[in-house]
């Protein structure tokens, strides 16, 4: 039976770069040959969620949301637009950070769809955050003497938004790799504006848990942290702020290892992609080591 991977991402009508990571990670997975087909679909761009399955010939589909947290899009919009019969959030058996997968039938195409949890809550995302720190510092062993800030949007409308950030901060803290690890937010306490107040470490890596670079990661956060007074003039990496060196990485979703998380979600739902996972991990390790 032919198998396909369909990636469901947000996209943007206003920011052409919003979809770039989705296409990049899809190309990485496509090159492994793990699936007969790999397709990208978007909420705000074409091809749309609603038409996504109609572009796929395979009878069996692994549908992975390229979103940070469980919530409105992953629990309501995507299942509705893909017309997944019998969907109920309880099928994920999740507390907000532990979505598994649900096997359903697409009402209009009859395809079997293994609907996976969002990439942002998968345990492998912790590894991507760490590798993002390696990439921005150029040091594959970064950790000792450094603090790490995992930054999320945060919102009172969706408590799961903060849960994902805190979950990965806790997991990385448990690795005992960095001297300090903190979860910070844009729209709730503790706020990223005051990043230097939360660290004693002279060097602090700041990694935003966002899928793509855009308004928040390229304008709001750099200005809020004091890296620059005007984002249009850019900033140094690292930048000196209040006696600390801030290594700002930009969106975690642009890290090449994100392709691994997409594959891991599909593997958890039953896809035979272990060789592809090892290949992606090996290739991305080489890129960090070489400074690419």
N, C-alpha and C positions, 0 to 999 in steps of 0.2 A: 504494500500500500504506500502510495506517495505521501510524503509528509512535508508540511510547510511551516515556516516561522513567520508570524505576522506581528510586527512591532506597532503598538498604538501609542502615539506621542501627541503632545498638545499642539505644537506648531504656533505660528503667529502670522497675522496679516500685516503687522507693522515692522517686524524684525526678520529680515531675510536669513539671518544667521541662526535663528531659533531652531530650524530643522536640520542644520548642518551636522550636529553630532549623531542624529538618528540615521542619516544616510551613511555617515562614516562607519558607525558600528554595524550597520546592516551589510556594508561592503566587506568588512572584516569577517563577519560570520559567513557570508556568501562564499568567500575565498576558501573557507575550510571544507566546503562540500558537505557539511553536516546535514543540510536539508535539501530537498529537491527544489524548493522555492523559498525565497526570503522576500518579504514585502514590507514596505513602510506605509503607515496610514496616519492621518492627522485629524484633529478636531477643527483646527483653524486653517488647514491647507488641503491641497489635493495630493494624492487620493484620500477621500474622506473615510471616516470610520464606516459609514453606512454602505459604501461601495467596496470596502476592503476585501471581504471574502469573495466578491464576484471577480476579483482580479486573480484569484488563486484556483488552480486546477486540482490541487491535492485534495484527497478525501479527508485527510486528518490534519488538523491545524493546531499549532501551539501559539496561543495568543498571549503576548507579554506586554503589559503596560509600562512604558518608559516614563513613569511618574515617581515622585519621591515618596508619597504616603498613600495610605488607604483613605478613602473618603468619597466625596461627591462624584469625581470622574471615574474612579475605579469601581465603585459600587453601584452607580446609577447610569452615568452617561455611556460608558463603553458597553456594558451588557445590553443596554437598550438599543444602541446604534448597530451593534452586531447581531441583534435579535436572538439572544441566547435564551432558548426555551428553558423554563424552570429555574432560572437564576434566582438565588437568594444569598445575601451576604453571609448568612450563617453557614453556608457551604464551605467557606474558607476557614471556619473554626478559628477565628483570629481575635486577639485582644487589641488589635490596632497596629501591631508590628510583626505578626506571625502568620500572615495569609499563606495558605498552601496552594491548592488548585482545585478546580471543579471541572468535571467533564460533562459537557452539555451538547445539545444539537442546535445548529443555526436554523431558525425557522424557515428562512426563504431559500437556502441552498442545500440543506440537509447534511452539511458537513459536520463531522465530529470535531468539537472545539475544546481543547484543554485550556481553560481560562486560568492563567497564573496570577499570582499576586504581583504588586508593583515592584520594580527593581529596587526602589529606595529602601525597602524594608528587609531585603534579603541579607543574610549574614555576610555574604561576599562583598557587600557595599563597604563594609569596614576596611577590607583590604584595598579597595579602590581609593578610599579617603587617605589611607597611609601612603599608597603609591603616588597620589596627588602631591603629598608633602615631599616625597622623594623627587618628583619631577621638578617642582618649583625651586627646590634647593640645589638640585643637581647631585644630591648625595643619597645613594641607595641604602645607606646605613643611618640616615637621619633619625634622631630620637633623643639621645643623651644630650642634656643641656638645652633642649628645646621644649617649649610649650606648644600645644596644638588646640586650636579653636575650631570646632565644627559648628558652622553657622546655618541656621534655617530661617525661613520667613517668619513662622509663628503667627498664629491667628486664633482669636477666641471663638471663631466660627467652626473650627475643626481641631479638636484636641489631638487628633492623630498626627497633625502636622508637627507638633512639638515632640510627640512620642518617638518619631523616627530619628530625630536629631539626638535626643537624649539616649536612645537605645544604642546608637553607634558610638557616641561618646563614652558610654559605659563599657562597651565591648573593647574599645581601643585602650581605655584606661586599664582594663584588666590584662592587657598585653605587657604592661610594665615597660613599654618602649620609650615613651615620652615622659619628661619630668612632670608635666602637668597636662591635663586634658579637660577642656570645658565645653559645654554646649551653650551657644549664644544665639540671640535672635534679633531680627529686625524690628518686629512689632510687639514684642513682649519682653519682660524681664527674664533673665539678665540680657541687656542689650549689647549688641556688637559695637555701638558707638563708644562704649567705655572699655573696650577690649583690654587696654593696658592695665586697668585696675584689677583684673582677675588673674594676672600672672606675675610671678616673681622672676621667671626666666627672662633673660635678656633677649633671646631669640624666640619669636612666636610665629608659627605657621598658621595661617587662617584659610580654611577650606570651606567654601559655601556649598551646602548640599542642595544644589540646583542642577537641573538637567542640562541647561544651555546658558551661555552668557547672554545677558540682555540688560535691560534698564537697571534692575536691582544689583546685579553683580559687577557691572561696568560703570555705573554712575553712583547709585545710592551708597553702597557699602564702602567703596574707596573714599568717598567724601566724608561719610559718617565716621570712619576710623581715623580720619586726619591724614591719609596718605597723600592727599592733594586737595587744594581748595577748589579746583575746577577739573573735573574728570577729563575735559577736552584737552588739557595740557599733559595728561598722562601722569605716571608716578614711577618712582624707582622701586626696584625689587632687589634687596630688601629696602624698605623705607624706614627712616628714623622717626619714631613717634614716642614722645614722653620717656626717653631713655631706653626704649626697646627697639629692636629690629623686627619689623613686621614683614613676613614673607607671605604675600597675598597670592593665592593660587588661581583665583577665578573658579568658575563652575566645575564641580567634580564630574559632571556628566560629559565633559569634553576629554576626560582621561581615556586613553585607548583601552584600558582594562575594563571599561564599562561593558564591552562586548562579552566579557566573561560572565558578568552578572546576568545578562540576557540569556546566555546559554545555561547557566546554573538554574535559572527559574524553569527553563524548558526541561532540563534534566530531572528536576524534582517532580515534574509532572509526567515523567516516564520516557522522555526522548533519549535516544541512545547517542549522546554527544560528548562522551567523556574524552575521546581523542581530540575533538575540536577544542574543548576547554583547556587541555594541557598545551595544545599548540598556541592558543591565544595568550595564555599566561607566560609561556616561554618567550614568545615574540615581544611582549610588552616589557618583560624583565630586561631583555636585551636593549630595548630602546632607552630605558631609564639608565642603565649602566653606561650606555654610550653617550648619554646626554642629549639624545634626539627628542 
